[in-house]
Structure formats: structure tokens, C-alpha cells
Amino acid sequence: MVAEPAAPRLIALLDAAPARAIGAPTATESGIVLLARLGTVGISVLGRFLDEFDVDVVPFSDAHWQEGLRAFQRFGRGRHPAGLNFGDCLTYAVAKLAGRPLLCTGDDFARTD
């Protein structure tokens, strides 16, 4: 994340947030991306990031997969201008059920509720 152009703004927002969480599927996806880009060190990078920012990993439950399906039905790619993909729908479900805002780049989630 540090190499991304928006990194300073995102880090400031993370620092200012009263609480931080990530869904278990999104944490897995992030770990896969970091592993592919950085090799095995990517796993420790993710662990340090989650620890440093005190990010809770939210388990994915029956309610989450059902909300994820509803998200795709309402906002999925090819169905709505938001065009949420599989991972986006899982992220949406975790935030929606927790009643928490999303910290994200792009405007896909801004086109949802």
C-alpha cells in the first residue's frame, strides 16, 4: 500500500478511524496479492499491517455470504453502475452487516448504499 499514490491519505484515514476491521476473505485476498508480488515476505507484511493498525479480522458467516449475494444482485458487475466484483461483494457484506463505512479507492462503493 505504501507505494500507491493515495497511500498517505489512506494511512491518515486509517490512523484517524476509531476502529478498523477487514473481512477474513478480504484479508486472504490481500495476502495472496502480497505473496504474489513480494514472495513469502508478503505474508509478514500483511501481518505487520494488521497489527500496526490494530485491524480486527471479521469471520465470514452465513449472514455474510447471504448479504454478499444480495450485494451482487443489487450492485454486481453487469447489473449496476457500481459493478462490484466477487471480492467487492464480500467486502460490502462485511461492512453492511457491521454498519461500518468502507475505506476504499475508486468510486465503485460510492455508487452503492
VMD Tcl script that draws the C-alpha trace (Angstrom):
set ca {
  {0.00 0.00 0.00}
  {2.87 2.38 0.72}
  {3.82 2.55 -2.98}
  {0.30 3.55 -4.02}
  {-0.25 7.23 -4.88}
  {-3.14 7.51 -2.41}
  {-1.16 5.85 0.42}
  {-0.53 8.97 2.56}
  {-4.23 9.90 2.52}
  {-5.35 6.34 3.25}
  {-2.86 5.94 6.09}
  {-4.06 9.21 7.64}
  {-7.66 8.00 7.42}
  {-6.71 4.66 8.99}
  {-4.93 6.46 11.82}
  {-7.98 8.65 12.44}
  {-10.54 5.82 12.40}
  {-11.93 4.87 15.82}
  {-11.90 1.18 14.82}
  {-10.64 -0.84 11.87}
  {-11.75 -4.22 10.54}
  {-11.31 -6.42 7.49}
  {-13.35 -9.42 6.47}
  {-11.49 -12.74 6.55}
  {-11.97 -13.26 2.77}
  {-10.55 -9.81 2.03}
  {-7.59 -10.44 4.33}
  {-6.97 -13.69 2.43}
  {-7.19 -11.92 -0.93}
  {-4.80 -9.21 0.29}
  {-2.38 -11.87 1.50}
  {-2.49 -13.65 -1.86}
  {-1.75 -10.40 -3.71}
  {1.15 -9.59 -1.37}
  {2.50 -13.13 -1.61}
  {2.39 -12.97 -5.42}
  {4.09 -9.56 -5.52}
  {6.61 -9.88 -2.69}
  {7.06 -13.60 -2.17}
  {6.84 -15.09 1.31}
  {7.73 -11.75 2.91}
  {4.27 -10.58 1.76}
  {2.68 -12.71 4.46}
  {4.62 -10.95 7.22}
  {3.91 -7.56 5.60}
  {0.18 -8.23 5.90}
  {0.54 -9.43 9.49}
  {2.52 -6.34 10.48}
  {0.00 -4.07 8.76}
  {-2.94 -5.66 10.59}
  {-1.07 -5.46 13.90}
  {0.23 -1.91 13.43}
  {-3.19 -0.52 12.60}
  {-4.99 -2.77 15.11}
  {-7.25 -4.22 12.41}
  {-9.77 -6.83 13.54}
  {-10.29 -9.75 11.14}
  {-14.03 -10.41 10.93}
  {-15.06 -14.07 10.43}
  {-17.29 -14.68 7.41}
  {-20.61 -16.24 8.45}
  {-23.85 -17.45 6.88}
  {-25.24 -13.93 7.15}
  {-22.19 -12.61 5.27}
  {-22.47 -14.89 2.27}
  {-26.18 -14.13 2.01}
  {-25.50 -10.38 2.15}
  {-22.75 -10.86 -0.43}
  {-25.27 -12.46 -2.80}
  {-27.70 -9.60 -2.23}
  {-24.86 -7.17 -2.96}
  {-24.18 -8.85 -6.29}
  {-27.88 -8.96 -7.11}
  {-28.18 -5.21 -6.48}
  {-24.75 -3.81 -7.37}
  {-22.91 -6.53 -9.29}
  {-20.91 -6.09 -12.47}
  {-23.26 -6.09 -15.45}
  {-26.22 -5.27 -13.20}
  {-25.47 -1.83 -11.77}
  {-23.09 1.10 -12.42}
  {-21.15 0.18 -9.24}
  {-20.08 -3.02 -10.97}
  {-19.00 -4.87 -7.83}
  {-16.93 -8.00 -8.44}
  {-16.76 -11.11 -6.25}
  {-14.28 -9.69 -3.73}
  {-16.11 -6.37 -3.64}
  {-19.36 -8.14 -2.75}
  {-17.66 -9.92 0.16}
  {-16.19 -6.65 1.40}
  {-19.56 -4.93 1.04}
  {-21.24 -7.70 3.06}
  {-18.84 -7.34 5.99}
  {-19.23 -3.55 6.11}
  {-23.01 -3.65 5.60}
  {-23.64 -6.14 8.40}
  {-21.30 -4.28 10.75}
  {-22.92 -0.95 9.89}
  {-19.46 0.50 9.25}
  {-18.09 2.68 6.46}
  {-15.61 1.39 3.90}
  {-12.19 2.87 3.29}
  {-11.58 2.29 -0.38}
  {-10.17 3.79 -3.54}
  {-12.14 4.28 -6.72}
  {-15.82 5.10 -6.93}
  {-17.44 1.65 -7.11}
  {-18.57 1.54 -3.49}
  {-19.69 5.18 -3.60}
  {-22.34 4.01 -6.09}
  {-23.85 1.60 -3.56}
  {-25.89 2.40 -0.48}
}
mol new
graphics top color blue
foreach p $ca { graphics top sphere $p radius 0.5 }
foreach p [lrange $ca 0 end-1] q [lrange $ca 1 end] { graphics top cylinder $p $q radius 0.2 }
display resetview
